[in-house]
């Protein structure tokens, strides 16, 4: 995997410096019958135009909640969002619905994880792509339909003029995902959020979808957030990487930096649990021991400390009592000293 790491040669933009999307101290809480779920707990990151940010982590780490916050899609009746989300200088947190509707589609769009449930079974594919274009541009029905057919062609749907009249159930899974990409890009958004865009697709179609996103980014110059649990996906697709655990960022940097020199035990665990081409076929995978914490009652200190095998190296029990700081730019939220990290050989790791 590490031999295929994407490298554009450009350094990430400094925090907040010319970033198209800037997130600062984002906190998202959900009220439930059992208590308050701290889905995102103090997350900060930046994304510049033309770059792809991969956000990785186990299920429940806060990846999708973060993306929905950028779109302003959380129900204020059951959730509470705090912090700052600046999208091209426009504050998203606390914005009224009219402002958010104007931003969605024109400034930011999302490719949802399950294309079959995201698409309406009652309308043709072409109509579902044309409607947001009409809404945001005021185009006529004819012009919007032509635009929908054009976009289906751009994402590789054969005979787009004919297939635009089909319904979602008449498309294969890969074709539905392409249609979702066409719908997201129809208004030329400057930020595209792809939430597990290759889930449930076979490996060949996965590669086609990821290549398509890269090609369309080159054409439209969009910034992309790629949400996934698979480090192998972001290795060949993203420029920058944010590793999340229990609603927090635990490591970030360029893809090359994080995958070649990971600095957090959770990142080591993710890398160690992946199959590698050079490993013995009979060698078992090494899962991360334990289970992710409940976000109703997250651990004190470092959220990963109940599963971390290296807490004994940190004096005075700081892992359990003190929340490690996340440095600006390249770094990891971990109490281990640089010397301790250099002395640890993590499973499957590269030093």
ABEGO torsion letter per residue (X at the ends): XAAABBBAGBBBBBBGBGBABBBBGBBBBBBBAAEBBBABBGBBBBBBBGBBBBBBEBBGAGAAAAAAAAAGABBAAABBBBEBBBBGGBBABGBBAAAAAAABGAABBBBBABAAAABBAABBAAAAAAAAAAAAAGBBAAAAAAAAAAAAAAAGBBGAAAAAABBAAABBAAAAAAAAAAAAAAAGBABBBBBGAABGBBAAAAAAAAAAAAAAAAAAGBBBBBBBABAAAAAAABABBBBBBGGBBABBEBAAAAAABBABAAAAAAAAABBBAABBAABBBBBBBEBBBBAABBBBEBAAAAABAAAAABBGGAAAABBBBBBBEBEBBBABBAAAAAABBBBGBBX
